[in-house]
């Protein structure tokens, strides 16, 4: 590995079988900016009898963004897409 030693500029006083000695001090990196975490809320109601307003009211003071979801139709997916029809009666297994 002599070529790697030259490429990395390893000091002559370091090598296999020699005791470790501290090298020159490393410059300190600048302190990272302190970033405040962002809270994201999720409010959900799955039946028509449940209400979303109380969940939204509780989340609004502490969350930057809130994703509400209300599903009151059985079989409807969260994106509001039409569910896939069931397979024909003769094709599903029992």
N, C-alpha and C positions, 0 to 999 in steps of 0.2 A: 503494500500500500504506500510506497514512497511518493507516487504521483499525487495521491489524495492528500497526503501530508503537506505537500507543497501547495496544492490548490487551496487548502483550508488554512494555510499559514499557522500551523501548530507551533507554538514556541518550543525551542530546543530543550528547555528544562522539563518538558512534559513527555511522557512516553510510558510504555509498559514496564512494570517492575519498579517504578519510581513512586515515592510517596506523594500524595496529593498536596498541592500548595494552592492557596487562594490566589486568583489572578487579580487584575485590576478591577476596581468597582465598575459596575454597569450603571449607565445613566438611567435615572428614574424616568419612567414614562409619565406623561401628563395625566392627571387624574381624569377619569372618565366622567362625562356629564351625568348627573343624576337624572334619571328618567322616571317620572311618576307612572305607575302602571295604569292601564285603562281597564275599567270594568265594563263588561258586556252582560246585559240581562236577557233573560228568556222567560217570557210569560206565556202560559198555555192553558187553554180550556178545551176539554174534549167533549163536553155535552152542552146542549142548549141551555140547561138549567144553571150552569156555572157562569160566573161573570169575570171579565178580564180587568175591569177598572181598578179593583183593589190591588191586584198584582202590579199593574202599571204604576199606581200611585206609590207603592212601596219601593219600586225599582228606580223611579225617576230621580230621586235625590242622590243616589249613589252610582248610577250607571251612565256612562257616556252615550251608549247606544243600546236600544232595547229591541228585541225581535219578538213581536207578539204573534200568537198562532191560535186560531179558534177553529175547531173542527166540530161541527154539529150534525153533519150528515154521515151516517155509517158508511164506511168504505171509501170516503174521500181522502185523498192523500194531502199532506201539508201544503204542497205547491198548488193545490186547487185543480189538479188535473183530473180528468175523468178516469175512474178505475177501469182496468181491463175486464172485459166480460169473462164469466166463467167458461171453462171448456165445455164442449157439447156433452150431454149427459152420458153418452156411451163410451167416453174416453177416460174418465177418471177412475182410479183404483179405489177399492174398498179395503 
